Amino acid sequence: MGSFSAVAEIRKLEEHSRKHVPMIAMTVQSTTAGLERCLDAGMDSYLHKPIFNVQLENVLLAFACPEEVEAGHRPAQWNRLATLERSGGDEKFLAEIIGLFSEEKTRLLGQMHHALDVQNSKSIEYAA
């Protein structure tokens, strides 16, 4: 069964369950027609390859925190080529910086969430 057929079958099952399964298309097509075809088939969103972490995070955020996305709190889009250029074109250096960020972001986000819970603006600012 192809992806479009699978989506159609899942959407039929949802009619009886009243539950919605988010489905994200991943394809090499990056045209508007490709996007429309996926959405018309019942997909909720669309990513074209190659997929970068920020693109995946944006799509997942839209499903995990739709109220934030609707309120206009969308993450900034990352331009990898511009970042690479600003880092002197050094792929190894850029990979190291991204690795460090990946290691620290979870801890820092946790600090920010805790600071929000206790309404400590200084801690939020420091973690940010």
Secondary structure, DSSP 8 states (H G I E B T S, - for coil): --HHHHHHHHHHHHHHH------EEEES--SHHHHHHHHHHT-SEEEESS--HHHHHHHHHHHH-HHHHHTT-------HHHHHHHTTT-HHHHHHHHHHHHHHHHHHHHHHHHHHHTT-HHHHHHH-
